[in-house]
Structure formats: C-alpha cells, structure tokens
Amino acid sequence: MDTMREVLAILDEVLSLGGRANGFSRETELLGVLPELDSMAVVGVINMLEERFGFTVEDDEIDGSSFATVGSLVAFVDGKLG
C-alpha cells in the first residue's frame, strides 16, 4: 500500500481540492497554510483516515505537528499502521 498516495487522495476528497493534492510533496505545508484545512476539516480527515486504514485515533494521539506537512501526516499514519 502506498500510504502517501492514500493520504493525498483523502486530503483531496475531504478538502474538495479538485485534484490539487496530486501536486503535493512530503514538504507541502498543511495546517495554517492550506485554507481548506480548518478544525472541522481536520476532524473529517481523521475520520476518513480511520475508515480507510482501519485504525482508531485517540484524542491524545493527535496534535498540530501531525498535520504540519504532508510528510508528517504520512508518518503519523505509518506509525499507526506499524
């Protein structure tokens, strides 16, 4: 499974980016930079990650650093799948 590709697909779908996420790299900044990623959207992304990857995210497991960049979000998912 290509975690990066799946995460980008989730971001594109949840944030209604119309394919823009396909141009994102691991260094692409998210939280605080991408206007579509507000607090409600973070909840939507977490819900979709849980559904797509089959894990549960506890409240104390997530913070802003997980959503800092595409790479940090992919690393979070890979850590959950570990």
Residue, then its C-alpha position, 0 to 999 in steps of 0.5 A: m500500500d502506498t500510504m502517501r498516495e492514500v493520504l493525498a487522495i483523502l486530503d483531496e476528497v475531504l478538502s474538495l481540492g479538485g485534484r490539487a493534492n496530486g501536486f503535493s510533496r512530503e514538504t507541502e505545508l498543511l495546517g495554517v497554510l492550506p485554507e481548506l484545512d480548518s478544525m472541522a476539516v481536520v476532524g473529517v480527515i481523521n475520520m476518513l483516515e480511520e475508515r480507510f486504514g482501519f485504525t482508531v485515533e485517540d484524542d491524545e494521539i493527535d496534535g498540530s505537528s501531525f498535520a504540519t506537512v504532508g510528510s508528517l501526516v504520512a508518518f503519523v499514519d505509518g506509525k499507526l499502521g506499524 
